[in-house]
Amino acid sequence: MNAPALMSAPLMHLPPVVDPSATSGVFSLLWLVVALPALGAVVLLLAGKRADAWAHLLGCATVAISFLISLILFFSLLGRGHGDRQVTQHLWTWFSAGHYTVNLDLLYDPLSALFLLLITGVGGIIHVYSIGYMEHDERRRRFFGYLNLFVAAMLVLVLASDYVGLFLGWEGVGLASYLLIGFWQHKPSAAAAAKKAFVINRVGDMGLFLGSALIFVTFGSTSFAAVSASSHQASSGTLTVIGLLLLLGACGKSAQFPLQTWLLDAMEGPTPVSALIHAATMVTAGVYLIVRSNFIFSLSENARTAVIVIGCITLLMGAVIGCAKDDIKKALAGSTMSQIGYMVLAAGLGPAGYAFAIFHLLTHGFFKANMFLGAGSVMHGMDDDVNMRHYGALRKAMPVTFATFAIGYLAILGVPPFAGFWSKDKIIEAAFGQNFVVGLCTLVGAGVTAFYMTRLMLMTFETSKRWEKGMHPHESPKVMTNPLKSLATLSALGGLFLVNGWITTWLTPVVGERVEHSLAVGSIGMSLIALVVVGIGVAVAWQLVGSRPVPRVAPENVSVFTRAARADLYGDAVNDEVVIKPGVAGIRGLGVFDGSVVDGIVQGLAASLTAISVKLRLVQNGFVRSYALAVLAGALIVIFAMLAVNFS
């Protein structure tokens, strides 16, 4: 099979670079990164039960090979000059309409290169973990088929060279998430959660769809390169509207306010799904969209302000929700909402934050996948119980799970030298550099994160035993713990991306030069302040949870704050009052209008025509004498008319 042709494309912020060697060599393998998991999905979903014995192996192999190719491509791109790090691979012409042609092209540049490593690397580890986690599920073949489909769709999303191709991957991710969240469809809660995620994401999808349409109307193209080149020619109002529409799309996929309510319910899917959605794929898509569209947001201060506001609200909401959850997966889901809020906020800071948004996205992918799979390991040892109030003292019973989870815990807290220290602290610094209130939100979020994550660690691995009688917690098999070790290593070493400012330099061709702001306390001083705030959060958690007995049943007599957090800050209730009930009332009103007015007009017209036809039918009675009389009457009328004309 011949590889698709390659061509060079202009960088977003640098002049075009012609590369004759781009039509051969390792870059000709780019299409295989997407094709392999896509082919795996097709085989696994169509092969039937005959593939049950080896389905999990094929599912893992396709993603593993894609990762190896991505690694080769990354080092090949790394070996190029700073201004020569973009390759576009033309697959085929998708469709044409007049002078407008959409090619299905793959864009490989520093930004998509990082996402390929994250999606295939962390995604591959999750695939391996799923071998053990889903071992006894009779539909395991289908599960791995859906996982492959998810990975393939996300790869299309981050490799697309224009907004139309991105939308294709965007919708593919939505479909795959629906299938995986509702995988255990025999559970009504899982089926409802899948439907909820699908419907809420469609709201966000309309933002991306309308934004892409406005981009085409404004620029005559949906190509990233073309829009970037002509974005300065558009009016500020148009750019703001485009930015807000794209932000709406990002809010849906990345579970940001006000479209965040689907994320917690998504925990109804198998735990590997939670790890894949929350770490390597779906929720990162919105952040990718904003950073990829930097040529829009950098020119619209209003759009960037909206992004910052949404990020601030969501990072605080997610942190507060995480404080009151007893379900270990839902506590981590609130954490994901909060951490994605950090990334969105950083992207809203513009050139000062684009690189750090992606940096935190990568480190979060490592430590959050680590902790979600660790939660799955805990559930495996506790007979699928997710309630942390039924845990306690699991550190000795599950030493590998505890050790790896602890590394993820230290990373998300931002304790040096773990990965989160380098990425989240940079966002806090950039936020304070632009606006004190925004910086304060990030700092408060760090303190609350320390509280709810310490609470989770204490309730799960420390404190007293609260197990059911006859339960014997045990460590998971190596096929599950080895992936935990890999992710824990990445969680510990992820900060290396920042050595000598590597990641900011690497992303410069895509997002432009980073704008730095000086801080009164300096970078080291800001880090010390953040660590003090984190320490306060840990101390409060120890005082409220670690130093006293944990009741096995959640207390009912709690504060208004706790009740609100348990109810997800009433996000569903607000949606019900603001969207659902008015929507239902509107549909009922349309039903009444349709029945009374539309149907009334149609049925009334039909009745009138029926009545007229009944009267006219009397004229056609079949008697010859009646027809002769009618002819005579007509002739007399004609004669009298002619006489009247002659005498006038």
N, C-alpha and C positions, 0 to 999 in steps of 0.2 A: 504494500500500500504506500503510495507516495504521500509524504507529509504536505500539508497545505503551504501555499507560498507565504513568505514573510516579506514585510516591507518596513522601512523605517518611518517613524512618525515624529512630528515636532513635539518637544517637551512642553509642558505647561508654561514654564517660566523661562525657558532658554530657546535660542534659535534652533531651527531644524538641523538635524545631523543626518547625513547620508551615510549609510553603513552597507556596503556591498556584501559583506560577509553575513548579513542577517538572514539571507535566504538559505543558509546551510548551517551545519554545526548543531550544538546542543539546543539552540533556541527553536529549532524545527520540531522539538519534542513538546513544545508548550501545549499543544492541543490535547496531548495524551493525559495531561494532568486532570482535565475535565472528563475526557472520554472514558478513562478507566473506571472510576466510580459510577458513571452513568451506565456503562455497559454492565457493570456488576449488578446494578439495580434492575436492569432489564432481565438479565439471566435469572436472578434470584426470585423475581416476582412472576416470571412466566414458566420457570422450569418445573414447578409442581413438586410433589412430595419426593420425587426421585432425587432431588438435590438436598434433602434435609440433612444427610450425613456430612456433607462438605460445605454447606452454605456459609457457615460462620468463617470458614477458612478463606473462601473466595472473597467474602465481604471485607475481611481484614487485609487480604493480599492486594486488592485493588487500591485501597487507600495507602497502604505501605509503599507500593511502587510509585504512586503519585507523590508521596512525600520525598522519596529518593530523587525523583526527577526535579521536584521543586528545589531540593537542596543543591543539586547540580546547577540548575538555572540561577539560583541565588549567587553562588560563588562565581559563576561565569559573569553575571551582571556586576558583581563586586570587583571583578578584575578589569572592568572597563573604566574609562575616564569619567570624571564627575559629570561632564556635559553630554555623555554618550550612553546614558542608562535608560533608554526606552526603546522597546521593540513592539511593533504591532503586527500580529499574525492574522492575515486575511483567510477566513474559512470559506465563505460564499456570500453571494448577494442574497439577502433575506427577502426584501421586497422593494419595489419601486412604485412611485406615484408621481407622474409628471417629471419634474426635474429633481425630485427628492428621492434619494436612494438610501436604503439602510443596509449596510453590510454587517454580517455577523463576524466581527473582528474581535480578537483578544488583545488587550493592552497589558503589557508586562513592563512595569516600571518599579522604582523603589517602594512605593506604597503597596501595590498588588503583590510584590515579592514577599513582603512581610506577612501579608494575609495568607498567602499560599502556605507558608511554613506553619502558621498558626492553625489553619483549618485542617490541613492534612496531617500535621504532627500531633497536635492535641486530639484531633478527631480520630487519628489512627490508634492512639493510646486508649481512647474511649471504646473503640471497636474491640480491642483486645480484652479489655476489662469486661465487656458485654458477653464474652464467651463464657465466663464463669457465672456472671450475674443472671443470664438468661438460659443457663444450661438446661433447666427442667421445663422451660416453656415450650409447649407443643407448636407454637407459631414462631419459633426462633428464626427460621429461614426468612419469613416475611419481615421480621424485625430488622434483620441485617440488610434486607433489600431497601427498606425505608431509610435506614441509616446511610446507605450508599447514595440514595436519591437526595437526601438532605445535604450531604457533602458536595455532590455534583452541582446542585442548585446554588449553593453558596459560592462555589468556585466560579460559576457563570457570573454571578452578581459582582464579584470583585475583579474579574478579568475583562468584563465588558468595556468596550471602548466608547460607548455612548449611552445615553439615558434609556434608549429603547431596549438595548441588550441588558442593561442593568435591571430594567423593569421585568424582563423575562426571568432572570434569576431571582428577583424579589418575589415574584408570584410563586416560583417553584419552591422557595423556602417556606412560604406561607402554606402551600399544599403539604409539604413534607412534615411541617410542624403539626398540622391538623391530624395527619395520619399517626404520628408518633405520640402526641399528647393523649389521643384517644385510643392508643393501641390496645389497652385492656378495656375494650368497648362494652364488655359484659357488665362493667361497673357504671351505673348511671352517672356518678360524679365525674368519671373520666370522659364519658361521651359529652356531658354538658361543658366540661372544661375545654375540650377540643373545639366545640362549636363556638364557645365564647371567644377563644383566641382567634378563631377564623373570622368571626364577624367584626370584632374590634379592629383587627388588622386591616379589614377591608376599608374601614373609615380612613385609616392612615394611607392606605394605597391610593385612595382618591386624591389625596394631596400630592403624592408623587406623580400620579397620572396627569393631573391638571397642571402641575408645575412643569412637567416635561412638554406638555402641549404648549404652554406659554413660552417656554424656551424655544420651541420650533417656530412659533409665530414671530417671536422677537428677533431671533438670530438666523432663521432659515435653515437651521441644522440642529441636531441633537448630539453631535459628536463633542466629546470633552475638549478636544484640541481646538475645534472651530469655535465653540462657545467661549473658551478661555481667551482666544485671540481677539474676539470682538466684544467681550463683556464690557469694556470701558465705553463702548458706544451707546449702551442702553441707558435709559434714564434711571435715576435713583429710585423712583417709585416702582418702576417695573422690576428692578432687581430686588426690592424689598418684598414685593408680592411673590416673586419666584422663590426667594429665600424662605418665606413663611410657609409656602406650600410644601417645599422640600422638608421643612422642619416638621410639618404635620405628618408626613410620611415617616420621618425618623422617629417621631413619638410613638407611632404604632408598632414598628418593628423592635425598637429598643425599650419599649415599656416605660415611656416617660409621661409625666403628667400632661394632659388628663386621660391618656389612653393606657394607663399602667395596670388596670385592674385584672387583665388576663394573666399576668405573670405568676401570681401566687397560685391560681387555680391550675396552672400548667404543671404543677408538681404531681398531678394525678398520673402522669405518664411514668414509665419505668425510670429509675434513677439515672442510668446512662443518658437518657434523653434530656433530663434536667441539666446534666453536665454539658452536653453538646449544645443545647440551646443557650445556656447561661454563660458559657465560657468561650466557645470557639466559633459559633455561627450566628444564630438569628439576632440576638440582642446587640451584637456588634455591628449589624448592618446599618443601623441609623447613624452611628458614629462615623462609619466609613462614608456614607452618603454626604454628610456635612463636610468632612475633610476633603473628600474628592471634589466637592463643589466649592472649594475655597475661593475660586475666582469669582463666585457669586457673592459669598458672604463677606469676603474681604472688602468689597466695594459698597456694602450696605450696613451701615452702623445700626440701623433699626432692626434688621434681621439678626445681627449678632447679639444685640441686646436681648431680643426675644429668646435666643438660644441660651444665653446665660441665665435668664430668669427661669426658664424651664428646667435647666440643669440644677440650679440652686433648690428649687421647690422639690424636685424629685430626690435629690441626694438626702435631703432632710426627711422627707416622707418615708423613704425606704428604710432609713436608719431607725426612725421612730417605730415603724411597723416591726422591724426585726427585734426590738426590745421586748415585745410582749408575746412572741410566738413560742409555743411549746412544741410544735411540729418542727423537727430539725431541718427538714427540707424547706419549709416555708420561711424559717428564720434565715436560711441562706438565700432564699429567693428575695426577701426584703433587702438583704445585703447586696445582691446583684443589682437591684433597682437603684440603690444608693450609689454603688460604684460606677454604674453606667452614667448616673447623673454627674459624677465627677468628670467623666470623659466628655460628655456633652458640654458641660460648663467650660472645660478647657478648650474645646473646639470653638466655642463662642468668643473666646478671648482673641481669636484671629491669629495672626502670625506669631503672637507671643505664646500661643497654646496648642497649635495644631500638632506639632511633633510630640508634645507631652500627652495629648489625648491618645495618640496611637501607642506611645510608650506604656501608658497605664493600661490600655486595652490589651497589650501583649502580656504584661505581668499579671494582670487580672485573669487572663485566660489560663495561665499556669496555676495560680493558687486557688482560683475558684473551682476549676475542674478537679484539682486535688481534693478540695474539701467536699464537693458534691459526691465524688466517688468514695471519699472517706465516709460520708454519711450513708452511702449505699452499703459499705462494708459493715458499718455499725448495725444497720437494719438487717443485713444478712446474718449477723451473729445474734440478733435479738428477735428472730422470727418475724421480720418485716414490721415490727413496731416502730412508729415514727415519733412517738411522744417522749420527749426528753425527760419528763417527770417519771418515766418508768425505767430510766437508765441509772446512771451513777456508778462510780468505781469501776469503769470499764478499762482503765489504763493498764491494769495488770492482765486482764482477760484478753485484751486485744492490743498488744504492745506495738506491732508494726503500724496498725491503723492509727493508734494514738500518736506515735512519733511523726508520721507523715502529716497527719492532720495538724499537729502542733506547729510544724514548719509553715503550713498554709496560714495558720492563725497569726503567727508572728509577721508573716509577709503582709497580710491585709491590715494589721495594726500599724505597719510602717516602722517596725523595729529594725534598726541597722544590724547586720548588713543585708537583710533579706530584701526581696525584689520590690515590695510595696513601698519601702522607705524611699527608694530612689525615684519611683514614678509618681506616687501621690504627693510627696513633699514638693516636687517640682510644680505640680498643679497649684498647691497652696501658695507657693512663692509667686507664681505668675498671677494668681488671683489677687493677692495683696498688692502686687505691683501695679495693677490697673484700677482696683476699687477696694476700699477698706471693707465695705459691707459684704461684698462678694467673698473676699478673703476670710472674713469672720465666719461666713456660712460654711466654707470648706473646713475651717478649724473646728467648729462645733460638730460638724459631721464626723471628723476624725475622732473626737472624744466619745460621741455616741456609738460609733463603730467599735471602739475599744470596749465599751460597756456590754453591748449585746453579744459580741463575739466571746468575751470572757465569760459571760453568763452561759453561753452555749458550751464552752469547754468545761466549765465547772459542773454543769448539770449532767453532762455526758460522761466525762472521764474521771471526775473527782467526786466529791461529796459522798454520801452514804449509798449503799446498794438499795435500789427500789425495784428490783426485778420481780416478775411474777414467780410464784412458787413452781419449782420444777424446771425453771429456765436455766440453761447453761450457756452463757455467752462464750463465743469462740472466735478465734481469728479466721479470716477469710482465706481461701486457697491462694496459691502463688499467682495464678492467672489473674487474680484481682489485686493482690498486694504489690506485685511487681510494677504495674502501671502507677500505683500510688507512689512508689519509690522514685520513678522517673519524673513524675509531676512535682514531687517534693524537691527534687534536685533542681528543677527549673525554677521553682518558687524561691529557692535559696540563691540561685545564681543569675536570675533575670536582670538584676541591676547592671550587669556587665554591658548591656546595650548603651549605657550612658558614659562608659569610659571614653575620656577625651571628647565628650559631646558627640559620640559616633552617630546616634540615632537622629539628632537634629541635622547633622551634616548630610546624612544619608537621604533624608526626606526633603532637603532643600530644593532639589529639582522639581518636586511636585507641589510643595506648599510655599515655596519662597523662603527668603532669609528670615530667621527668627528675630523678632523684636524683643530686646531685653529691657527690663525696668529695674532700676536700683531700689533696694529695700533699706530702710533706715537701720534695721537690725542686722542686715547682711544675711547671706544664705545660711551660714552656720547658725546664726542666732535664730532664724526662722525654724530651722530643724529642731533646735533645742526647745523652742516654745511648743512646737507640735508634739514632741516627745513628752513634755510635761502634761499637756492636755490629754494625751493617750494614757499616761500614767494615772491621771485623775479618773478617767473612765474605768480603768482596770481596778483601781482601789474601790470605787463605788460598787462595782459588780461583786467584788469580794465581800464587801460589807453586807450587801443585800442578799447574796446567794451563797457564797462560800463559807461564811462564818455562822450560818444558821441552818437548821434542817430544811430540806426542800420538800414541801407537801406533795404527795403522790397525785393528788387531785387539785387542779387549779382553783385557787380561792375565788369565791363569787363576790365577796365584799372588797372590791378594789376601787381605785380612783377613777375619775372620769377619763383621765389621760390614758390609763391602762385599758379601759373598755374601748376607747376610740382606737387605740393601737391594735387591739385584738380584732376589731371590726374593719381593719385595713383603712383606718381613718375615714370610714364611711364612703369609700370610693364607689362601691356598688350602689349604695343608697342614693348618692348624688346622681350617678348615671341613670338610675331608675326614675328619679324625679325630673331630671333635666332633659333626658333623651328618650327613655323607654316609654314612660307614661304619655308625654306629649306626642310621641310618635304613634303610639297605639290609638290615642284620641284622634289624631289626624287621619289615620287610616280608617277608623270608624266613621269619621265625618265624610271622608271620600266615598265610603260605602253607602252612606245615606244619600249623598249627592248623586252618586251613580244610580242608585235605585229609584230615587224620587224624581230627579231632574233628567238625567241622561236617558234612563229607561222610560221615564214618563213621556219624553218627547218622541222617542222611537215607537213606543207602544201606542201613543196617541195618534201619531201619523198613520200607523198601520190600521188603527180602528177607523180613522176618518176615511182612508182609502177603501176600507171594507164597506163602510156605509154608502159611499158614493157608488161603488161597484154594484151594490145591491140595487140601488135605484136605477142605474144604467142598464142593469140586466133585464129590467121590465120592458125596456124598449125592444130587446131581442127576444120576442115571444114565439117566433117560428110561423106565424100566420101570414099568408101571402097578402091578404086584404090589408093588414096593418102596414106592410112594406109598400103596397100600392098607394095607400093613403099618405104615407110619408113622402113618397116620390111626388104625388100630386101637390102636397103642401109645399114642397121645395120648389116645384116648378112655378106655382102661383107666387111664391115670394120673389123668385127671380123676375117674373113678368112684371109684378108691381114695382119692383126696384127699377127696371128699365123704363117703365112709363113715368115714374117719378123723375128720373134723370132727364127724359125728353121734355117734360112740361116745365122743368125748372129753368 
